Amino acid sequence: MEPGLRAVAHPSTGDRATPHLDLDLARVRDAYRAMRTALPGVELCYAVKANPHPAVLALLAAEGASFDLASVGELDLCLLAGAAPGALSWGNPVKKAADVRAARSAGVSRFTTDAPADVDLLAREAPGARIGVRLAVGDDGAATPFAGKFGAGEDEAAALLHRARTGGLTAAGIGFHVGSQQRDPAAWARAIDAAARVATRLGEHAPTELNLGGGFPTTHADGPAPDLEACGAAIRTALARHAPRWRPRLVAEPGRALVADAGVLRAEVVLVAERGGRRWVYLDVGRYQGLAETEAEMIVYRLRTPGNPGATGPVVLAGPTCDGDDVLYRHADVRLPLDLAPGDVVEFLGAGAYTSSYASVGFNGLPPLPTYVHDTPEEGGS
Ligand SMILES: *Cc1c(COP(=O)(O)O)cnc(C)c1O
C-alpha cells in the first residue's frame, strides 16, 4: 500500500477519509538540518521505529543520515530506502542469532549490547563487529521512561567492554538513552558524566565512541519543550568538562524530534454523549489506530478543531473501539468546542512520531492508520 504523493492544498481541509496521518516531508528535512546545527559533528542515526515511512527514510538517507534499527524488517526498509550498510547501526540489545546473521550478511557491523549473553552471541555470530555498550542512566524527566528495561551499570559496562574485546569484537563505544521525550537537558549531562567515568576506568581501552541516544523532546499540550539548542548546549558543556581526558567520536539516535512536528493526525467525531456528568467525545481514531502514546496520558497532543471556532469546554476524549482502555484522555485538561458534533474534524498536532508505526493491524476491524506524505515547498505547512 504505497500512499499517494499528491500535494494537499490546505492541510486543515483534508478531503480524504479520516483517520489519517498527514506528513510534511519538508518539516522532516528542516528538523534534520536543525539537529545537524544543534549537534555539530555528531553522526545522526535516525531511530526508524519513530516513523518508518519509506519516504521519510529515503529523504533522510539522501540528507546523509545514518539509521538506528531494531529488527530485520527495519533493516530491509533502510536498505530499500537507499541507506548504505555502513550507515546502519543495530541499536536493540534484545536480538536473536538469526537477527545478527541477517544483519551481518547485509553488511551491518555495528551493534549495541547490554548483557553478557548478548555479547557472547555477537562474538559468535559477528566476530570483529563494532560493539557499543548501553549504560543504564537516570530517565527521570522523560515522558516515556525505560524504567530499568535496558542498560548495564557502570561496573558491568566496563566488564562488558572487556568481555567484548577479549571475545574478538571491537569494543568501540559506550552510550545511553535518557528516556523518550526527555524534558531536562541536564539528563544528557549526567549520562555523559557516567560514560566518562567508565571510560576513565578503562584507561588505554577507553571506548572511542559515545552514543548520546535519543530522547530529544518536542512540544505537546504541556507547554514548549526545551529546544534542541538547550540540549546541544548541555551536551557540549558536559563533553568539554571531560575533553582533556576523553574525546570520543559522537553519535546520536534521534527519533521523535525528527518527525513529530511533521505530522498532523486528522480524525473525525463519531459520537458526543453525556456520561456521569461529563461530556464524552468519541473519535474515529484511538489507542489502536496509532495513538498508543496516550497510554497513561503520557503524551497529551495539542488539538485543533478547524471547523468549530467557538467556545470550548472540558471533555473525556475516547477512541472508537469496544475496548475499555481505548480512552485517550480522562484526566488531562482537554477542552473541545461545545458545538462539536459527529462529522466534525479534530486534528492532533505534532503526531508524526510513534503513531502510524504503533497502529494495530485491525483491532475491531479498523485498518492501520494510513499516511499521506507531501512536501511543502517552503516554510513547511500551516
Ligand atoms: C526509540 C529509540 C531511540 C529514539 O528515541 P526518541 O526518544 O524517539 O528520540 C533511540 N535509540 C534507541 C536505542 C531507541 O530504542
The ligand as a MOL file (V3000), in Angstrom:
LIG
                    3D

  0  0  0     0  0            999 V3000
M  V30 BEGIN CTAB
M  V30 COUNTS 15 15 0 0 0
M  V30 BEGIN ATOM
M  V30 1 C 13.4690 4.5200 20.3310 0
M  V30 2 C 14.9440 4.6660 20.4060 0
M  V30 3 C 15.5470 5.8660 20.0430 0
M  V30 4 C 14.7630 7.1060 19.6720 0
M  V30 5 O 14.2440 7.7400 20.7990 0
M  V30 6 P 13.4630 9.1310 20.6700 0
M  V30 7 O 13.0440 9.3750 22.0600 0
M  V30 8 O 12.3620 8.9460 19.7250 0
M  V30 9 O 14.4520 10.1370 20.1860 0
M  V30 10 C 16.9280 5.9300 20.0480 0
M  V30 11 N 17.6820 4.8660 20.4070 0
M  V30 12 C 17.1410 3.7010 20.7720 0
M  V30 13 C 18.0230 2.5610 21.1450 0
M  V30 14 C 15.7530 3.5600 20.7980 0
M  V30 15 O 15.2050 2.4020 21.1730 0
M  V30 END ATOM
M  V30 BEGIN BOND
M  V30 1 1 1 2
M  V30 2 1 2 3
M  V30 3 2 2 14
M  V30 4 1 3 4
M  V30 5 2 3 10
M  V30 6 1 4 5
M  V30 7 1 5 6
M  V30 8 2 6 7
M  V30 9 1 6 8
M  V30 10 1 6 9
M  V30 11 1 10 11
M  V30 12 2 11 12
M  V30 13 1 12 13
M  V30 14 1 12 14
M  V30 15 1 14 15
M  V30 END BOND
M  V30 END CTAB
M  END
